[in-house]
Amino acid sequence: MKVTYLLLFLICINHSFGQSLQEQELALLKNIKRADYWFQKIHENSKVNAFDSLDKENNSFKKKLLKLTQSNPLSIDYPFSKLEGVTIVTSPDKKFRIYSWDLQTGGSMHFYDNIFQYKDKNKVFADSPRYVHEEGETGAWIFEVFEVNINGKNAYMAVYNIIESGRISYQKIKAFNIENQQLNPKFQLFKTGSGTLNEIDYEFDFISVADRPERPVKLIRYSPATKILKIPVVSETGKVTRKFIYYQFTGRYFEYKYTK
């Protein structure tokens, strides 16, 4: 009898959280719609100064989403499928998630914001850390997350895309791990002849890959089966070549093997 009551209690809690998530998702969607409205106003009439209104909606959206992801542990598994324009990537183990969205305040240079959410010891945490903007004030469109197991614990690799202009883009793969309920953005996962690294990056001419259909272009490749990471070789002029730099996971690091 006690088991039955417990199950009913848990079902009610989950249902309550589900309703709350759906309602809060709709509230977030309103911010997105209003931000889109002000963005259109800016481009329809150059005399209209709607940037303050756009910033207000962006700030309101971030504040609501951050509060939701910090306070509701079920949010890390919720799809948020109605949030148009928000890229959500989740690690295969469902313990690390990143939200990315375009602030629509730039021109050919795009400005993004992010929220990082993670789970450790049955607790869920979320933050919008400063290291998102380490490469400048543009932020990043983070569109893939991979994972690899090291001595029974997973480390994560997030793929960033930064649009600096109509031609110049920048991508990197950055490592994270979770230690004592803290997200560590400086985890050393890559190894070359000169030492260990937290991230691998490159700048490229977007025109050289503009014919590819996907956005952002997926230039970094990773195979969970072989645990081989491939980073594209970019020429001095910024052209993405057909060659790759190969890194093989050896149990602790992805170590440089060869280029071909």
C-alpha positions in Angstrom: 0.0 0.0 0.0 2.8 2.4 0.9 4.5 1.6 -2.5 1.3 2.5 -4.3 1.0 5.8 -2.5 4.6 6.6 -3.2 4.2 5.9 -6.9 1.1 8.1 -7.1 3.0 10.8 -5.3 5.9 10.7 -7.7 3.5 10.7 -10.7 1.7 13.8 -9.3 5.1 15.5 -8.8 6.2 14.7 -12.3 2.9 15.8 -13.8 3.1 19.1 -11.8 6.6 19.7 -13.0 5.6 18.9 -16.6 2.7 21.4 -16.5 5.1 24.0 -15.0 7.7 23.4 -17.7 5.1 23.7 -20.5 3.7 26.9 -19.1 7.2 28.4 -18.6 8.2 27.3 -22.1 5.2 29.3 -23.5 6.3 32.3 -21.5 9.8 32.0 -22.9 8.3 31.7 -26.4 6.6 35.0 -25.9 10.0 36.6 -25.3 11.3 35.1 -28.5 8.3 36.3 -30.5 8.7 39.8 -29.1 12.4 39.8 -29.7 11.7 38.8 -33.3 9.2 41.6 -33.6 11.7 44.2 -32.5 14.4 42.7 -34.8 12.1 43.1 -37.7 11.2 46.6 -36.8 15.0 47.5 -36.7 15.4 46.2 -40.3 12.2 47.5 -41.7 12.8 51.1 -40.7 16.3 52.3 -40.0 14.9 55.3 -38.2 13.3 53.1 -35.6 15.6 52.7 -32.6 14.3 49.4 -31.2 17.6 48.0 -29.8 16.6 48.8 -26.2 13.4 46.9 -26.6 15.3 44.0 -28.2 17.9 44.0 -25.4 15.0 44.0 -22.9 13.5 40.9 -24.4 16.8 39.1 -24.7 17.6 39.8 -21.0 14.1 38.7 -19.9 14.4 35.5 -21.9 17.8 34.7 -20.4 16.7 35.5 -16.9 13.6 33.2 -17.1 15.5 30.3 -18.8 18.4 30.5 -16.3 15.9 30.5 -13.3 14.0 27.6 -14.9 17.1 25.5 -15.6 18.5 26.1 -12.1 15.3 25.5 -10.2 13.6 22.6 -12.0 15.7 19.4 -12.2 13.3 17.9 -14.8 14.3 20.7 -17.2 17.5 18.9 -18.2 15.4 16.2 -19.9 12.7 18.5 -21.3 12.8 19.0 -25.1 11.8 22.7 -25.2 10.7 22.0 -28.8 8.6 25.2 -29.0 11.6 27.5 -28.4 12.3 28.6 -32.0 15.8 29.7 -32.7 17.3 28.1 -29.5 19.8 25.3 -30.2 19.8 22.7 -27.4 22.5 20.0 -27.4 22.7 17.3 -24.8 25.4 14.8 -24.1 24.6 11.1 -24.7 24.6 10.4 -21.0 22.0 13.2 -20.4 24.2 14.9 -17.8 25.4 17.9 -19.7 23.3 20.3 -21.8 24.0 23.6 -23.5 21.5 26.2 -24.7 22.5 28.7 -27.4 20.6 31.5 -29.1 21.3 34.4 -31.4 20.7 37.8 -29.7 19.9 39.3 -33.2 21.8 42.5 -32.2 24.6 42.2 -34.8 24.8 42.4 -38.6 27.2 40.1 -40.4 28.8 39.5 -37.0 26.5 37.4 -34.9 26.2 37.7 -31.1 25.1 34.7 -29.1 24.4 33.8 -25.5 24.5 30.5 -23.7 23.4 28.6 -20.6 25.3 25.5 -19.4 23.3 22.9 -17.5 24.7 19.8 -15.8 23.8 17.0 -13.4 26.0 15.5 -10.7 25.1 13.4 -7.7 21.3 13.6 -8.6 21.4 17.4 -8.5 21.0 19.7 -11.5 22.9 23.0 -11.9 22.8 25.7 -14.5 24.9 28.8 -15.2 25.8 31.3 -17.9 29.6 31.4 -17.4 32.0 34.1 -18.5 34.2 31.7 -20.4 31.5 31.6 -23.1 32.9 34.9 -24.3 36.6 34.2 -24.0 37.1 34.7 -27.7 35.5 38.1 -27.7 32.1 39.5 -27.1 30.3 37.6 -29.8 29.5 34.5 -27.8 29.2 31.2 -29.6 26.7 28.9 -31.3 27.4 25.6 -29.6 25.9 22.9 -31.7 27.4 19.5 -30.8 28.4 17.7 -27.6 30.4 14.5 -27.5 31.5 12.4 -24.5 34.3 10.0 -23.7 34.8 7.9 -20.6 37.9 8.3 -18.5 38.3 5.9 -15.6 34.6 5.4 -15.2 33.7 9.1 -15.5 32.7 11.0 -18.6 34.4 14.1 -20.0 32.7 16.2 -22.6 33.7 18.0 -25.8 31.5 20.9 -27.0 31.8 22.2 -30.6 31.6 26.0 -31.0 30.8 28.1 -34.0 31.6 31.9 -34.0 30.5 34.1 -36.9 32.9 37.1 -37.0 31.7 38.4 -40.4 30.1 37.3 -43.7 33.3 35.5 -44.6 35.3 34.9 -41.4 34.1 32.2 -39.0 35.8 30.4 -36.2 35.3 27.0 -34.7 36.7 25.1 -31.8 36.2 22.0 -29.7 36.5 22.6 -26.0 36.7 20.0 -23.1 34.7 20.0 -19.9 34.3 17.6 -17.0 32.2 17.7 -13.8 34.0 17.6 -10.5 32.2 17.8 -7.1 29.1 19.4 -8.5 31.1 22.0 -10.4 31.5 22.3 -14.2 35.2 22.5 -15.1 35.8 24.5 -18.3 39.6 24.0 -18.2 39.8 20.2 -18.3 42.9 19.1 -20.3 41.8 16.4 -22.8 43.9 16.9 -25.9 47.6 16.2 -26.3 50.2 17.3 -28.9 53.9 17.2 -29.0 54.0 20.6 -27.2 51.8 19.6 -24.3 48.2 19.2 -23.2 45.3 21.4 -24.3 41.8 22.3 -23.1 40.6 23.2 -26.6 41.6 23.1 -30.3 40.5 26.0 -32.6 40.8 27.3 -36.1 39.6 30.3 -38.2 38.3 29.7 -41.7 36.8 31.4 -44.7 33.1 30.5 -44.7 32.9 31.0 -48.5 35.1 27.9 -48.9 32.4 25.7 -47.4 29.2 27.8 -48.2 27.9 25.1 -50.5 27.4 22.7 -47.7 23.7 22.4 -46.7 24.0 22.2 -42.9 24.2 25.3 -40.6 26.5 25.7 -38.9 28.8 23.7 -41.1 30.0 20.6 -39.3 33.8 20.5 -40.0 34.9 18.7 -36.8 34.2 14.9 -36.9 34.2 12.4 -34.1 33.5 8.7 -34.1 32.4 7.3 -30.7 33.1 3.8 -32.1 36.8 4.3 -33.0 37.3 7.3 -30.6 39.0 9.2 -33.4 38.7 13.0 -33.5 39.3 14.7 -36.8 40.1 18.5 -37.1 40.0 20.0 -40.6 43.2 21.5 -42.0 42.8 25.1 -43.1 45.1 26.8 -45.6 46.9 30.1 -44.9 44.2 31.8 -47.0 41.4 30.4 -44.8 40.3 27.7 -47.2 39.0 24.5 -45.6 41.0 21.7 -47.3 40.1 18.0 -47.6 42.8 17.0 -45.1 42.3 16.3 -41.4 44.4 16.3 -38.3 43.7 13.0 -36.5 43.6 12.6 -32.7 43.2 9.1 -31.1 41.8 8.6 -27.6 44.3 6.6 -25.6 42.5 6.2 -22.3 43.2 9.7 -20.9 43.9 12.0 -23.8 43.1 12.5 -27.4 46.7 12.3 -28.7 47.8 13.7 -32.1 48.6 10.9 -34.5 48.9 12.2 -38.0 47.6 14.5 -40.7 46.2 13.3 -44.0 
